[in-house]
Amino acid sequence: MSGPGSLISFDLESAEHAERIPGAVRLITHAVSLGGIDTLIQHPAGLTHRPVAPEAKPQARMLRLSIGLEDPADIIDDLVQALESTR
């Protein structure tokens, strides 16, 4: 395999906004996984890292996105509508 990976993370302006995004996506699935073919989104501070000590947790305003094989325009459109609908 060559080229960039398909797992990205990004911070939103607040933890509250980050918590709402996974529930607002329509195409993207709110789930934890690595290596699948579907695009997934998760809020690590509220899912996989919930039991982790506060000093070791990722930022509460961070989201993790694993890009799948869907049309890139569809993924972008879904993220945009989720970001706009949860402001």
C-alpha distances in whole Angstrom, upper triangle without the diagonal:
4,7,9,9,12,14,17,21,24,28,30,34,35,34,37,35,31,33,34,31,29,32,32,29,30,26,24,25,26,25,23,19,16,13,15,15,18,19,21,23,25,27,27,30,32,29,27,29,33,34,32,35,36,35,31,30,28,30,32,31,27,25,22,20,17,15,15,16,19,20,20,23,24,22,24,27,27,27,29,32,31,32,35,36,36,38
4,7,9,11,14,16,20,23,26,29,33,34,34,36,34,31,33,34,31,29,33,33,29,30,27,25,26,27,26,24,21,18,15,18,17,20,20,22,23,25,28,27,30,32,30,28,30,33,35,33,35,36,35,31,30,28,30,31,30,27,25,21,20,17,16,16,16,20,20,19,22,24,22,23,27,27,26,28,31,31,31,34,36,36,37
4,7,10,12,14,17,20,23,26,29,31,31,33,31,28,31,31,28,27,31,30,27,28,25,23,24,26,25,23,21,17,16,18,17,19,18,20,21,23,26,25,28,30,29,27,28,32,34,32,34,34,33,30,29,26,27,29,28,24,22,19,17,15,14,15,15,18,18,16,20,22,20,20,24,24,23,25,28,28,28,31,33,33,34
4,7,9,10,14,16,20,23,26,28,27,30,27,25,27,28,25,24,27,27,24,25,23,20,22,23,22,20,18,15,14,16,16,17,16,17,18,20,22,22,25,27,26,24,25,28,31,29,31,31,30,27,25,22,23,25,24,20,19,16,14,12,11,13,15,17,17,15,18,20,17,18,22,22,20,22,26,25,25,28,30,29,30
4,6,8,12,15,18,21,25,26,25,28,26,22,24,26,22,21,25,25,22,23,21,18,19,19,18,17,15,11,11,13,13,14,13,14,15,17,19,19,22,24,22,21,22,25,27,26,28,28,27,24,23,20,21,23,22,18,16,13,11,9,9,11,13,15,17,15,18,19,16,17,21,20,19,22,24,23,23,26,28,28,29
4,7,10,13,17,19,23,24,23,25,23,20,22,23,19,18,21,21,18,19,17,14,15,16,15,14,12,10,9,10,10,11,9,11,12,14,17,17,20,22,20,19,21,24,26,25,28,27,27,24,22,19,20,22,20,17,14,11,8,6,5,8,10,12,14,12,15,16,13,14,18,17,16,19,21,20,20,24,25,25,26
4,7,10,14,17,20,21,20,22,20,17,19,20,17,16,19,20,17,19,17,14,14,14,13,12,11,8,9,11,12,12,10,9,10,11,13,13,17,18,17,15,17,20,22,21,24,24,23,20,18,15,17,18,17,13,11,7,6,4,6,9,13,14,16,14,17,17,14,15,18,17,15,18,20,19,19,22,24,23,24
4,7,10,13,17,18,18,20,18,15,17,18,15,15,19,19,17,19,17,14,15,15,15,13,13,12,13,14,15,14,11,11,10,11,12,12,15,17,17,16,17,20,22,21,23,22,22,19,17,14,14,16,14,10,8,6,5,6,8,12,15,16,17,14,17,17,13,14,17,16,13,16,19,17,16,20,22,21,22
4,7,10,14,15,14,16,15,11,14,16,13,13,17,17,16,19,18,15,15,14,14,13,14,13,16,17,18,16,13,12,9,10,10,10,12,15,15,14,14,17,20,18,20,19,19,17,14,11,11,12,10,7,6,4,6,9,11,14,18,18,19,17,19,19,15,15,18,16,13,16,18,16,15,18,20,18,19
4,7,10,12,12,14,12,10,13,14,12,13,17,17,16,19,19,16,17,15,16,16,17,17,19,20,20,19,15,14,11,11,10,11,13,15,16,16,16,18,21,20,21,19,19,17,15,11,10,11,8,5,6,7,8,12,13,17,20,20,20,17,19,19,15,14,17,16,12,14,17,14,13,16,18,16,16
4,7,8,9,12,10,8,11,13,12,13,17,17,17,20,21,18,19,17,18,18,20,20,22,23,24,22,18,16,13,12,10,11,12,14,16,17,16,17,20,19,20,17,17,17,14,10,8,8,5,4,6,9,11,15,17,20,23,23,23,20,21,21,18,16,18,17,13,15,17,15,12,15,17,15,14
4,6,7,9,7,6,10,11,10,12,15,15,15,19,20,18,19,17,19,19,21,22,24,25,25,23,19,17,14,13,11,13,13,14,17,18,18,18,22,21,22,19,19,19,16,13,10,9,5,6,8,11,13,17,18,22,24,23,24,21,21,21,18,16,17,16,12,13,15,12,9,12,14,12,11
4,7,9,7,8,11,12,12,15,17,17,18,22,23,21,22,20,22,23,25,26,28,29,29,26,23,21,17,16,14,16,15,16,19,21,20,20,23,22,23,19,20,20,17,15,11,10,7,9,11,15,17,20,22,25,28,27,27,24,24,24,21,19,20,19,15,15,17,14,11,13,15,12,10
4,5,5,6,9,10,11,14,16,16,18,21,23,21,21,19,21,21,24,25,28,28,29,26,23,20,17,15,12,14,13,14,17,19,17,17,21,20,20,17,18,19,15,13,10,8,5,9,11,15,17,21,23,26,29,28,28,26,26,25,22,21,21,20,16,17,18,15,12,14,15,12,10
4,5,5,6,9,10,12,14,15,17,21,22,20,20,17,18,19,22,23,26,27,28,25,22,19,15,13,9,11,9,10,13,16,14,14,17,17,17,14,16,16,13,11,8,5,4,7,10,13,16,20,22,25,28,27,28,26,26,25,22,21,22,20,17,18,18,15,13,16,16,12,12
4,5,5,7,9,11,12,13,16,19,21,19,19,16,18,20,23,25,28,28,28,25,22,19,16,14,11,13,11,11,14,17,16,15,19,19,20,17,19,19,16,14,12,8,7,10,12,15,17,21,23,26,29,28,29,26,26,25,22,21,21,19,16,17,17,14,12,14,13,10,10
4,5,5,7,10,11,11,13,17,19,17,17,15,18,19,22,24,26,26,26,23,20,17,14,13,11,14,13,12,15,18,18,17,21,21,22,19,21,21,17,15,13,10,7,10,10,14,15,19,21,23,26,25,25,23,23,21,19,18,18,16,13,13,13,10,8,10,10,7,7
4,5,6,8,10,11,12,16,17,15,15,12,14,16,18,20,23,23,23,20,17,14,11,9,7,10,10,10,12,15,14,14,18,18,20,17,19,18,15,12,10,7,5,7,6,10,12,16,18,20,24,23,24,21,22,20,17,17,17,15,12,13,14,10,9,12,12,9,10
4,6,7,8,10,12,15,17,15,14,11,13,15,18,20,23,23,24,21,18,15,11,9,7,10,9,8,10,13,13,13,16,17,19,17,19,19,15,13,12,8,8,9,9,12,14,17,19,21,25,24,25,23,23,22,19,19,19,16,14,16,15,11,11,14,13,10,11
4,6,6,7,9,13,15,14,14,11,14,16,19,22,24,23,24,20,17,15,12,11,9,13,13,11,13,16,17,16,20,21,23,21,23,22,19,17,15,12,10,12,11,13,14,18,19,21,24,22,24,22,22,20,17,17,17,14,12,13,12,9,9,11,9,6,9
4,5,5,7,10,12,11,11,9,12,15,18,20,22,21,21,17,14,12,9,9,9,12,13,12,13,16,17,17,21,22,24,22,24,23,19,17,15,13,11,11,9,11,11,15,16,18,21,19,20,18,18,16,13,13,13,10,8,10,10,6,6,9,9,7,9
4,5,6,9,11,8,8,5,9,11,14,17,19,18,18,15,12,9,6,6,7,11,13,11,11,14,16,16,19,20,23,22,24,22,19,17,16,13,12,12,9,10,10,13,14,16,19,17,19,18,18,16,13,14,14,11,9,12,12,8,10,13,12,10,13
4,6,8,11,10,9,7,11,14,17,20,22,20,20,16,14,12,10,10,10,14,15,13,13,16,18,17,21,23,25,24,26,25,21,20,19,16,15,15,12,14,14,16,17,18,21,19,21,20,20,17,15,16,15,12,11,13,12,8,11,13,11,9,13
4,7,10,9,10,9,13,16,19,21,23,21,20,17,14,13,11,12,13,16,17,16,16,19,21,21,24,26,28,26,28,27,24,21,20,17,16,16,13,15,14,16,17,18,20,18,19,18,17,15,13,13,12,9,9,10,8,5,8,10,7,7,11
4,6,6,7,8,12,15,17,19,20,18,17,13,11,10,9,11,13,16,18,17,17,19,21,21,25,26,29,27,29,28,24,22,21,19,17,16,13,13,12,14,14,14,16,14,15,15,14,11,9,11,10,6,7,9,8,5,9,11,10,10,13
4,6,7,9,13,16,18,20,20,18,16,13,11,11,11,14,16,19,21,20,19,22,24,24,28,29,32,31,33,31,27,25,24,22,20,19,16,16,14,15,15,14,15,13,14,14,14,10,9,11,10,6,9,11,9,8,12,13,12,13,16
4,6,10,12,15,16,17,18,15,13,9,8,9,10,14,17,19,22,21,20,22,24,25,28,29,32,32,33,31,28,25,25,23,21,20,16,16,13,13,12,11,12,9,11,11,11,8,7,10,9,6,9,12,11,10,14,15,15,16,19
4,7,9,12,13,14,15,12,11,8,5,6,7,10,13,16,19,18,17,18,21,22,25,26,29,28,30,27,24,22,22,20,19,17,13,12,9,9,9,9,11,9,11,11,12,9,7,10,10,7,8,12,11,10,13,15,15,15,18
4,6,9,10,13,14,11,11,8,6,5,6,9,12,14,17,16,14,15,18,19,22,24,27,27,28,26,23,21,21,19,19,17,13,12,10,10,11,10,13,12,14,15,16,13,11,14,14,11,11,15,14,12,15,18,17,17,20
4,7,10,13,15,13,14,11,9,6,5,6,9,11,14,12,10,12,15,16,19,20,23,23,25,23,19,18,18,16,16,14,11,10,9,10,12,13,16,15,18,17,19,16,13,15,16,12,12,16,15,12,14,17,16,15,19
4,7,10,12,11,13,10,9,6,6,6,9,10,13,12,9,10,13,14,17,18,22,22,24,21,18,17,18,17,17,15,12,10,10,10,12,13,16,16,19,19,21,18,15,18,19,16,15,19,19,16,18,21,20,19,22
4,7,10,10,13,11,10,7,7,6,9,9,12,11,8,8,11,13,15,16,20,20,22,19,16,15,17,16,17,14,12,9,10,9,12,13,17,17,21,20,22,20,17,20,21,18,17,21,21,18,20,23,23,21,24
4,7,7,10,10,10,8,9,9,12,12,15,15,12,10,14,16,18,18,22,23,24,21,18,17,19,19,20,17,14,11,10,8,11,11,15,16,20,19,22,20,17,20,22,19,19,22,23,21,22,26,25,24,27
4,6,9,10,10,9,11,11,14,13,17,18,15,13,15,18,20,20,23,24,25,21,19,18,20,21,21,17,15,11,10,7,10,10,13,16,19,18,22,20,17,20,22,20,19,23,24,22,23,27,27,26,28
4,7,9,10,10,13,14,18,17,21,21,18,16,19,22,24,23,27,28,28,25,23,21,23,24,24,20,17,14,12,8,9,9,11,14,17,17,21,20,17,20,22,21,20,24,25,23,25,28,29,28,30
4,6,8,9,12,14,18,18,21,21,18,17,20,23,25,25,29,29,30,27,25,23,25,25,24,21,18,14,12,8,9,7,9,12,15,16,19,17,15,18,21,19,19,23,23,22,24,27,27,27,29
4,7,9,13,15,19,20,24,23,21,20,23,26,28,28,31,32,33,29,27,25,26,26,25,22,19,16,12,9,8,5,6,8,12,13,16,15,13,16,18,17,17,21,22,21,23,26,26,26,29
4,6,10,13,17,18,22,21,19,19,22,24,26,27,30,30,31,28,26,24,25,24,23,20,16,14,11,8,7,4,6,7,11,12,14,12,10,14,16,13,14,18,18,17,20,22,22,23,26
4,7,10,14,16,19,19,17,17,20,22,25,25,28,28,29,26,23,21,22,21,20,17,13,11,7,5,5,4,7,7,10,10,12,11,8,11,13,11,11,15,16,14,16,19,19,20,22
4,7,11,12,16,15,13,14,17,18,21,22,25,25,26,23,20,18,19,18,17,14,10,8,6,5,7,7,11,11,14,13,15,13,10,13,14,12,11,15,16,14,15,19,19,18,21
4,7,9,13,12,11,12,14,16,19,19,22,22,23,21,17,15,15,14,13,11,7,6,5,6,9,11,14,14,16,15,16,14,11,13,14,11,10,14,14,12,13,16,16,15,18
4,6,9,8,7,9,11,12,15,16,19,18,20,17,14,12,13,11,11,9,6,5,7,9,12,14,17,17,20,18,20,18,15,16,17,14,13,16,17,13,14,18,17,16,18
4,6,6,6,8,9,10,13,14,16,15,17,15,11,9,10,8,8,7,5,6,9,12,15,17,21,21,23,21,22,21,17,18,19,16,14,17,17,14,14,17,17,15,17
4,5,5,5,5,7,11,10,13,12,14,12,8,7,9,8,9,7,7,7,10,12,16,18,22,23,25,23,25,23,20,21,22,20,17,20,21,18,17,21,21,18,20
4,6,7,5,5,9,9,11,9,12,10,6,6,7,5,8,8,9,10,14,16,20,22,26,26,28,26,28,26,23,23,25,22,19,22,23,19,18,22,21,18,20
4,7,6,5,9,10,13,12,15,13,10,10,10,8,10,10,10,12,14,17,20,22,26,26,28,26,28,26,22,23,24,21,19,22,22,18,18,21,20,17,19
4,6,5,9,10,13,14,16,14,11,11,13,11,13,12,11,11,14,15,18,20,24,24,27,26,27,25,22,23,24,21,19,22,23,19,20,23,22,19,22
4,6,8,8,12,13,15,12,10,10,13,12,14,13,12,11,14,14,18,20,24,24,27,26,28,26,23,24,26,23,21,24,25,21,22,25,25,22,24
4,6,5,9,9,11,9,6,8,10,10,13,12,12,12,15,17,20,23,26,27,30,28,30,29,25,26,28,25,23,26,26,23,23,26,26,23,24
4,6,8,9,12,10,8,10,11,10,13,13,14,14,18,19,23,25,29,29,32,30,32,30,27,28,29,26,24,26,27,23,23,26,25,22,24
4,7,9,11,10,9,12,14,13,17,16,17,18,21,22,26,28,31,32,35,33,35,33,30,31,33,30,27,30,30,27,27,30,29,26,28
4,6,8,6,6,9,12,12,16,15,16,17,20,22,25,28,31,32,35,33,35,34,30,31,33,30,27,30,31,27,27,30,30,27,28
4,6,5,6,10,12,13,16,16,18,19,23,24,28,31,34,35,38,36,38,36,33,33,35,32,30,32,33,29,29,32,32,28,29
4,5,5,9,10,10,14,14,17,18,22,24,28,31,34,35,37,35,36,35,32,32,33,31,28,30,31,27,26,29,29,26,26
4,6,8,10,12,15,15,18,19,23,25,28,31,35,36,38,35,37,36,32,32,34,32,29,31,32,29,28,31,31,28,28
4,7,9,11,14,14,16,16,20,22,25,28,32,33,35,33,35,34,30,30,33,30,27,30,31,28,27,30,31,27,28
4,6,8,11,10,13,13,17,19,23,26,29,30,32,30,32,31,27,27,29,27,24,26,28,24,23,27,27,24,24
4,6,8,7,9,10,14,17,20,23,27,27,29,27,28,28,24,24,26,24,21,23,25,22,20,24,24,21,22
4,5,5,9,11,15,18,21,24,28,28,29,26,28,27,24,23,25,23,20,21,23,20,18,21,22,19,19
4,6,8,11,15,18,21,24,27,27,29,26,27,26,23,22,24,22,18,20,21,18,16,19,20,16,17
4,7,10,13,17,19,23,26,25,26,24,24,24,20,19,21,19,16,17,18,15,13,16,17,14,14
4,7,10,13,16,19,23,23,24,21,22,22,18,18,20,18,14,16,18,15,13,17,18,15,16
4,7,10,13,16,19,19,21,18,19,19,15,15,17,15,12,14,16,13,12,16,16,14,15
4,7,10,13,17,17,19,17,18,18,14,14,17,15,12,15,17,14,14,18,19,17,19
4,6,9,13,13,15,13,15,14,10,12,14,12,10,14,15,13,14,17,18,17,19
4,6,10,11,14,12,15,14,11,13,16,14,13,16,18,16,17,20,21,21,23
4,7,8,10,9,12,11,8,11,14,12,12,15,17,16,17,20,21,21,23
4,6,9,9,12,11,9,12,14,13,14,17,18,18,19,22,23,23,26
4,7,8,11,10,10,13,15,14,15,18,19,19,21,24,24,25,28
4,6,8,7,7,10,12,11,13,15,16,17,19,21,22,23,25
4,5,5,7,9,10,11,13,15,16,17,19,20,21,23,25
4,5,5,6,9,10,11,12,14,15,17,18,20,21,23
4,5,5,6,9,10,10,12,14,15,16,18,20,22
4,5,5,6,9,10,11,12,14,15,16,18,20
4,5,5,6,9,10,11,12,14,15,17,19
4,5,5,6,9,10,11,12,14,16,17
4,6,5,6,9,10,11,12,14,16
4,5,5,6,9,10,10,12,15
4,6,5,6,9,10,11,13
4,5,5,6,8,10,11
4,5,5,6,9,10
4,5,5,6,9
4,6,6,7
4,6,6
4,6
4
